[in-house]
Structure formats: C-alpha cells, structure tokens
Amino acid sequence: MSASGLVRAAAIQMNSGADVQQNLQTIDNLLAAATSRGVSIAFLPENLAIMGARDEDKLAHAEDPGSGPIQEYLADAARRYKLWVVAGSVPLKSPQDGKCYGASIVYDNDGRASPIYRKRHLFDVDLPGRDERYRESATMDFGNDFVVVPSPLGQLGLSICYDLRFPEHYRRLVDDGATVFSIPAAFTVETGKAHWHSLLRARAIENLAYVIAAGQHGSHPSGRTTFGHSVIIDPWGQVIAELESGDGIVDADIDTALPGKLRAEFPVLEHRRI
C-alpha cells in the first residue's frame, strides 16, 4: 500500500473456453500486463479455468481444496508476479456425485490461499421471452458459508455472479467487516444488458463499499454468450473504470480509507431497522 492509502486493483476480463491450459496461459499473460501497470491485486472472472461445450465438462477438472493443477497455477502465479490474485471461481469437488462447487479463493503475493468461498446461489433460470434455460444446480452444489478476507484493499467480501441479485448476502458481508466486494461473473448478454450495471451500483451504494466485478465476455463453446463490461465501482456508486468487451484488464486506484470515511459521514448502515 502506498503512503496515501491508494492501492492499484485490476479486474481481468477474458473469454474462457474448453481448454484449461489455454485459459491459464491467457490469465498468465493478463496478470503480467497487470503487474506492469503497478497493480497490487488482480480479480479474475467466474469459470476462469473452463467454460466447456457442456456444463458437465467442468466436473472432470474439479479439484480437492488446496491441490490440483488449477490451484497450483494460481498460487504459483501470485508468487511469481508478487501479486494478490482473487480467483473468481474454480471447480472444487463436492461430496455429491456428479456435482462440484464453484469456489472463489484469494491468494496473497506469497501464494498462500485464503479460506474458500463456495457459491451460495445457483443460477436456475428460464430467461423470460427467450429460448434460454440454465440449471447450475444440475452440476453444482450449494455453498453455505460467508467469507471475508483481509486484503491490501481492506476486508474483502467474496461472492460469485448470481449472488449479486441477493442484497442480503452483501449486508451479511458488511456485518462481517467487508468494505469491498469481489463479484466475478459470467453474466449472460440479455441479463447483463438489463441489470448488470444497476445491480452492481446498487450493491456499492447501499453498502458504501467498493465493487470489483471481473467478467467473462463473448461466445463460449456451449453457445452461451457473456456480457463482459468488467467494472470497478466506488462506494458512492460511480463507475471509475470499465472494459466493455475483449480480453484485457481494467484498473484503478482504490482509496482504502474511503468506505470508512463515507460510513462515518453518511451513517445509513447504522440506521437499519431489522
């Protein structure tokens, strides 16, 4: 952290496909670019390692916590680049046959892993007016725990994609000390056009917290098309950096003192009546 309390953070946007090694190489190239820009902590999207032709394809790559080539790569990259890495989601084994967890893990710049956050809300949706149907619960298991991790940005509350639609998740993270939220995603184009920016800004505004949302973009082997528009939003709800499309990074200086300052001056969180 700089003397001024500013920390450079980046959201990494990519188009994951079916080839895990190719996806990890893309991440490596983007982490190198982030490091060259003075970034201290980089956020990766949901499904960073694989978006295959079928939802079941990720099951072959599900790992035990703390071991396996995906997690080993992420820990090694954090060490090599001396960079905190927030892995948006990787597939981890579930005790249920035929299912895995979508798991978010934070690696510090020595490659040490945080407690694991397992996605709590699964995307089981028929999109209104469209021939699009999603059933994450067919191949994924629900997580139960809320996870807040100390980071260079302050207390970092973890979530994944569909969690964004459940404001109570983020209020719980705030109650556990969070001042910044990680919201990695693979938002569909249609729901992204309708709701992505509105929901992200709402989570920032109502909690006076930074939001860093790294997204997938473009067409994937399954035929799914994701929205991109990776963003960094300040605690007043202003979009301070955005990458609409394409592989790349979007970065900004995060004022680690700002959430506390705003919460003291505008004490909306103290006025809750539950």
C-alpha atoms as one frame of an Amber mdcrd trajectory, in Angstrom:
protein
   0.000   0.000   0.000   1.217   3.482  -0.790   1.618   6.139   1.863  -1.522
   7.840   0.555  -3.664   4.741   1.188  -4.187   4.121  -2.522  -3.902   0.563
  -3.820  -3.989  -0.290  -7.527  -6.536  -3.014  -8.294  -7.464  -4.643 -11.600
 -10.402  -6.656 -12.915  -9.332  -9.134 -15.587 -11.738  -9.899 -18.426 -11.421
 -12.979 -20.606 -13.225 -15.473 -22.811 -12.684 -18.895 -21.257 -13.135 -21.935
 -23.456 -12.847 -25.687 -23.133  -9.022 -25.863 -22.976  -7.880 -25.370 -19.373
  -4.219 -24.860 -20.244  -5.037 -22.267 -22.867  -7.241 -20.418 -20.389  -4.490
 -20.424 -17.766  -2.000 -19.097 -20.332  -4.386 -16.248 -21.154  -4.627 -15.466
 -17.445  -0.846 -15.516 -17.134  -0.467 -13.007 -19.951  -3.070 -10.716 -18.390
  -1.537 -10.975 -14.914   1.821  -9.997 -16.428   0.160  -6.963 -18.019  -1.482
  -6.033 -14.727   1.841  -6.243 -12.912   3.442  -3.927 -15.471   0.740  -1.358
 -14.642   1.606  -1.348 -10.958  -1.384  -3.431  -9.880  -1.199  -4.942  -6.376
  -4.304  -7.141  -6.503  -5.978  -8.679  -9.569  -9.502 -10.107  -9.768 -10.313
 -12.966 -12.168 -13.782 -13.851 -13.531 -16.115 -16.713 -12.772 -15.311 -20.038
 -14.507 -11.796 -18.813 -15.193 -10.378 -22.260 -15.968 -13.085 -23.759 -18.158
 -16.316 -22.963 -19.975 -16.817 -26.125 -21.985 -19.356 -27.293 -24.538 -21.415
 -28.899 -21.752 -21.908 -27.900 -18.126 -20.711 -31.377 -17.130 -17.275 -30.769
 -18.681 -16.035 -28.895 -15.621 -16.562 -31.954 -13.431 -13.524 -33.662 -14.973
 -11.404 -30.755 -13.752 -12.839 -30.440 -10.222 -10.067 -30.434  -7.631  -9.686
 -31.126  -3.938  -9.208 -27.958  -1.876  -5.557 -26.926  -1.902  -4.365 -29.298
  -4.630  -4.614 -29.744  -8.367  -3.192 -28.005 -11.434  -5.593 -25.024 -11.448
  -4.977 -24.085  -7.832  -1.254 -24.812  -8.148  -1.050 -22.485 -11.139  -2.869
 -19.681  -9.310  -0.644 -19.944  -6.234   2.473 -20.027  -8.422   1.338 -17.017
 -10.471   0.719 -14.992  -7.315   4.250 -15.795  -6.119   5.914 -15.156  -9.494
   4.238 -11.808 -10.046   4.253 -10.805  -6.349   0.575 -10.073  -6.854  -2.542
 -10.809  -4.854  -4.855 -12.888  -7.069  -8.594 -13.265  -6.460  -9.660 -16.401
  -8.316 -13.257 -15.669  -9.340 -14.314 -19.305  -9.390 -12.667 -22.663  -9.913
 -14.347 -26.095  -9.775 -13.824 -27.913  -6.463 -15.090 -31.380  -5.609 -18.395
 -31.790  -3.821 -19.418 -34.779  -1.698 -22.378 -35.184  -4.073 -21.703 -37.410
  -7.078 -21.892 -35.585 -10.400 -21.551 -32.137  -8.832 -18.865 -29.644  -7.943
 -18.662 -26.320  -6.170 -17.919 -23.006  -7.832 -15.249 -21.750  -5.461 -13.568
 -18.379  -5.044 -10.097 -18.316  -3.470  -7.837 -15.371  -2.656  -4.072 -15.879
  -2.991  -1.689 -13.440  -1.330   1.536 -12.371  -3.028   3.366 -15.328  -1.484
   0.845 -17.752  -2.964  -0.918 -18.525   0.299  -4.621 -19.309  -0.079  -7.487
 -17.785   1.892 -10.495 -19.644   3.266 -12.587 -20.851   0.335 -15.903 -19.273
  -0.622 -18.340 -21.660  -2.322 -21.089 -20.058  -4.414 -24.293 -19.861  -2.360
 -26.877 -19.000  -5.034 -27.117 -21.155  -8.160 -28.475 -19.872 -11.476 -31.582
 -21.989 -12.192 -33.461 -19.728 -14.583 -35.587 -19.703 -17.741 -34.971 -16.296
 -19.287 -38.307 -14.516 -19.933 -39.220 -14.317 -23.606 -36.155 -16.255 -24.767
 -35.262 -19.860 -25.503 -32.531 -19.857 -22.850 -32.573 -22.202 -19.869 -29.915
 -22.532 -17.190 -29.720 -25.137 -14.415 -26.499 -24.721 -12.460 -27.829 -26.996
  -9.723 -27.717 -29.936 -12.165 -23.919 -29.981 -11.954 -23.145 -27.734  -8.976
 -23.620 -27.939  -5.225 -24.612 -25.025  -2.975 -22.150 -23.456  -0.567 -23.264
 -22.230   2.849 -20.555 -20.008   4.307 -19.946 -16.271   4.099 -16.276 -15.369
   3.611 -14.479 -12.073   4.254 -10.710 -11.981   3.664  -8.133  -9.399   4.803
  -6.508  -7.934   1.686  -4.471  -4.903   0.560  -7.808  -3.196  -0.183  -9.222
  -3.843   3.281 -11.743  -6.501   4.274 -12.767  -8.232   1.046 -16.200  -9.865
   0.899 -16.487 -12.745  -1.568 -19.386 -13.583  -3.860 -19.916 -15.099  -7.310
 -22.177 -13.925 -10.160 -25.806 -14.840  -9.305 -25.155 -13.887  -5.662 -25.337
 -10.308  -6.977 -29.153 -10.487  -7.049 -29.391 -11.161  -3.303 -28.661  -7.975
  -1.328 -28.873  -9.784   1.998 -25.674 -11.638   1.063 -23.752  -8.365   0.911
 -25.308  -6.963   4.100 -24.041 -10.059   5.887 -20.562  -9.455   4.433 -20.705
  -5.846   5.675 -21.721  -7.077   9.122 -18.606  -9.261   8.983 -16.465  -6.195
   8.208 -16.358  -6.020   4.400 -15.514  -2.680   2.766 -15.028  -4.034  -0.768
 -16.846  -6.774  -2.697 -15.492  -9.209  -5.273 -18.235 -10.065  -7.803 -16.746
 -12.277 -10.548 -19.251 -13.218 -13.216 -20.207 -14.936 -16.430 -23.380 -12.868
 -16.907 -25.492 -13.625 -19.961 -25.749 -10.843 -22.533 -29.502 -10.389 -22.067
 -29.444 -10.161 -18.279 -26.273  -8.104 -18.460 -27.861  -5.505 -20.720 -30.866
  -5.286 -18.424 -29.385  -5.435 -14.940 -25.572  -5.674 -14.647 -24.708  -2.040
 -14.003 -27.824  -1.334 -11.949 -27.247  -4.249  -9.588 -23.532  -3.595  -9.164
 -24.062   0.098  -8.448 -26.844  -0.737  -6.002 -24.611  -3.105  -4.031 -21.946
  -0.381  -3.847 -24.346   2.429  -2.899 -26.422   0.629  -0.283 -23.333  -0.710
   1.496 -20.934   2.208   0.874 -18.425  -0.342  -0.425 -16.172  -0.698  -3.439
 -17.277  -3.267  -6.029 -14.794  -5.016  -8.312 -16.522  -7.164 -10.928 -14.400
  -9.210 -13.342 -16.433 -10.752 -16.147 -16.356 -13.258 -18.944 -17.086 -11.900
 -22.429 -18.040 -13.206 -25.855 -19.162 -16.579 -27.190 -18.208 -19.843 -25.481
 -18.183 -23.462 -26.738 -21.631 -24.155 -25.254 -23.145 -21.383 -27.390 -23.566
 -19.153 -24.346 -22.572 -15.521 -24.861 -21.402 -13.485 -21.884 -21.659  -9.754
 -21.312 -18.172  -8.524 -20.393 -18.287  -4.951 -19.047 -15.859  -5.630 -16.205
 -16.057  -2.680 -13.837 -14.682  -1.053 -10.730 -17.247   0.999  -8.794 -16.576
   3.309  -5.863 -18.612   3.366  -2.608 -20.723   6.290  -3.886 -21.832   4.179
  -6.849 -19.666   5.813  -9.512 -18.151   3.607 -12.224 -14.481   4.585 -12.095
 -13.174   2.080 -14.663 -14.773  -0.254 -17.203 -13.799  -2.599 -20.034 -16.796
  -3.226 -22.273 -15.510  -6.083 -24.420 -12.461  -8.149 -25.301  -9.705  -9.738
 -23.258  -7.913  -7.227 -21.090  -7.594  -5.515 -17.753  -9.348  -2.540 -16.225
  -7.589  -0.952 -13.273  -7.995   1.894 -10.810  -6.576   3.230  -7.575  -8.668
   2.177  -4.585  -8.763   4.586  -1.629  -8.787   2.135   1.267  -9.941   4.834
   3.710 -12.941   5.965   1.658 -15.556   3.384   2.768 -14.911   4.141   6.436
 -14.982   7.885   5.808 -18.291   7.710   3.942 -19.853   5.396   6.511 -18.939
   7.849   9.274 -20.255  10.885   7.378 -23.364   9.183   5.967 -24.272   6.573
   8.601 -27.001   4.776   6.667 -25.760   1.372   7.853 -26.391   2.434  11.453
 -29.991   3.307  10.644 -31.130  -0.167   9.694 -34.199  -1.494  11.493 -34.454
  -5.262  11.173
